[in-house]
Each structure stands twice: as C-alpha cells, then as structure tokens.
Amino acid sequence: MPRRLIPGISGESPTVPIVRSAPVSRPRTQPLLSLLLVVSSLVAGTGCRPDATRTGAVLEPLKVKVSPVEARSWEKTLTVLGSLEAVDRSMLSTKNAGRLRSLQVEVGDRVVAGQTLAQIEPRDFELRLQQAQAQLAQARARVGLSVDGTKDVVDESAVPLVKEAQARLEESEAELERVRSLHEQRISSQAELERAEAQHQVMLNRHGDSLQEARERRSLLAQRRAELDIAQQQLTDTAVRAPFDGVVQSRIANVGEFLPAGSPVLSVVRMDPLRLLLDVPERASAEVSVGQEVRVSVEGGAQSHPARVARMSPALDSRTRLLRVEGELANPGNLRPGSFIRAEIVLATGVRGLAVPSDALVAFAGTEKAFLVQTNQAVERRVTTGRRRDGWVEILGGLQEGDRVIRNPGGIATGSPVAPVTVAPPATGS
C-alpha cells in the first residue's frame, strides 16, 4: 500500500495507509413489489380462476315471457270535469201560520214520500173545521137535505120555501078560476074578479122569488162545502210532509217557534238518481250527442259509474265557451250531490290502435318504457301511451305492430341475453 506524506511535518513522517471503502450493495425490492401487485390483480379479476382469461366467461340467458304488440279496437273518448247535483232539492215550508209543535227527523235521516216530518199546532184548525161542518149542516137543512149527508144534489122544487110558494100559487089559481066562472055566470062582480087576478099575480111572483131563494141557498150550500174543504185542507197542512223519497239536508226551524205562513222548516234532497253536470270544450262540442255513454269517477274514488248523456244546452256559454251537458246517474249509495267528478264521454267505438299488456311497461322519472326482444337480447324503448282499459295500454309511439315486448321486465337491462317464451295476452279487453 503506498504511503502518503503529510505536509507541514518535519522529518520523516510516518506513513498512514489510506483505505478506500467499497460501495454498499442495496437489495432491489421495488421491481419485485410491482410484479406481485400485477399478479394479484390478475388473479382477483379472474375470480381465482387463471383459466377464465383463456376460455372467456359466458352468461346464461334469462327466461322471459313475451307478448306481441297488437292492433286492437279502442273507444274514442273525451275526458271532462263536472259535478253531481240532486235532481230534486226542496225547501219545505209551512202553509199555515202557527206554532211548531214537533220535528220528527234529524239531518241525514232518510224519508219517504208522504212521511210527516214536522207538525204545526193543529187545535185552532180543528176548531175551524168544526165551525165549517156546522155551517154546512145548516145550509143543507135550508135546502131540504139531511144534515149529515155527503151529496149536495138539490131539487129546487123540494125546497120548503118553494113548496110553500107553489101551494099558495096553486090555491090562487084555483081561486081565480072559481071567481072567473062566477063572473061569467054574472054571479061575481068585476071587482072580485080583479082582486082574484091580483092575488094570483102576487102568488106567482112569490113563487118566482122562492125559486130564486132556493137557487141562492143552493149556492150557499156549495160555498159551505168549499169552506169545509178549505178547513179540512188547512188542518191537513199543519203537517209538513216529504214530497219525495230523499234525505234530510238541514233543519232550519226549532220546536216552539211561531212560524208565519211560508216559513222554511226543513231541506230535503233526492239522492237517486243524481244529475250529472258537465262542461264540454268548444272544440269537442260537435262530437257530443244525446244518448252517448259516460263513465263517471268521483274524486278520490277508484270505481267507475255508468251514465248517459240525457240533455244538452242549445248554445255555448258566451264567457267560457263551454257547452253544458247533463246526464242522469244511478246512485249506488255512496255518491253525494255536490261532488267533483271526472267523466269520460264515449264519442266513438271501433277505432283501431296499437296496444300492449299493462304489465309490459315500466315507469321511471315520469317516462314509460318497454323492453323488446331482438336477436335474443333485451332492447329498451321509450313509449308514448294513451288510453288504458281492461289490462291493456294504448301505444301512441315507440313500438310497431308485431314487436315482442317482455312482460314484467323488472331487473332487465339493455343488452341482457334472454330466452323468450310467448304467453297469451290478457283475456279481457275490447
């Protein structure tokens, strides 16, 4: 080993060996770690099956039920809004003034035609009836009829006043004939003859007056009969009766109140049938006619009720440009007057259009779609739908006749392999 002198030191400087250190050898771990990571990712990607990358994974087709898109007959309908109203709504009032003695019904009670609902105190009217009966009996007696009879047929000649006048007239006629005969025999004087003639004329006039009096008494009898009928009717009218079968809507008067004639007491509405009031837009008014079928659904109810167009206004409303259409609806028991309704008027039948079963559609985010089968794969299509009835949905766009759509396509995505099985469409429908 060579020696090196250290300057600045005199004499022979000792030699200090210079030792050069060899470079330190470090292990190369970074490339090995990277290789291990790559191998582990490959193993994980093949599911620990190194042969999957060589053979390739094959997915098994999913068995699905399919039905073809069909052309079916549809109804042309018009959907409008409207309301239900009672055919008859009556505010029952008193015909006579009096104190209200009783109210026999409450709000919501069902009533039948002729049923007594309220009663005015009848005593005053009973007394008036008795008075009219007595006056009628008196009038019948004055014309020679029995006081308790029911027929007012009057024979004027049988009236006592007329009978008396008739007897006096016959007596005067006989007297006049006797005096006239004596006068012709010159036994009776002219003065006696004139007196007999005057007496006969008086009796004749009295007989005429008696006939007139009999006619007046007959007229009075008719008046008394009418007064009796009025008194009887007033007594009957103290009871407030239901004019038709219906339901009590409201009670207005209270027991014990004195009610003038015409005061309202109760309100009653007829519940069956109900009147259907619809407003048809001007653009569709020409297609609506009397007799067309109407399907009615009440707001908040799922049941549809059948009806018919019964009447139509002859003109449109000048302010709203709507046509008032009326129909009659049988009430099954759960409909109420004043309800808001949605009505579907059937304008025409037999209109052809495409349709698919309702379970072939999927709704998402406000859109509807169907899945078709093409080359044994599922293909998604957005569709435009129209009317729905009896398990079928009308297709306005997105599908063609003959396309095979997957029934109940939940969980299927575009491109999924499928094995289609054709099934029968819904049995119902038009």
Secondary structure, 3 states (H helix, E strand, C coil): CCCCCCCCCCCCCCCCCCCCCCCCCCCCCHHHHHHHHHHHHHHHHCCCCCCHHHHCCCCCCEEEEEEECEEEEEEEEEEEEEEEEECCEEEEECCCCEEEEEECCCCCCEECCCCEEEEECCHHHHHHHHHHHHHHHHHHHHCCCCCCCCCCCCCHHHCHHHHHHHHHHHHHHHHHHHHHHHHHCCCCCHHHHHHHHHHHHHHHHHHHHHHHHHHHHHHHHHHHHHHHHHHHHHHHCCEEECCCCEEEEEECCCCCCEECCCCEEEEEECCCCEEEEEEEEHHHHHHCCCCCEEEEEECCCCCEEEEEEEEECCCCCCCCCEEEEEEEECCCCCCCCCCEEEEEEEEEEEEEEEEEEHHHCEEECCEEEEEEEECCEEEEEEEEEEEEECCEEEEEECCCCCCEEECCCCCCCCCCEEEEEECCCCCCCC
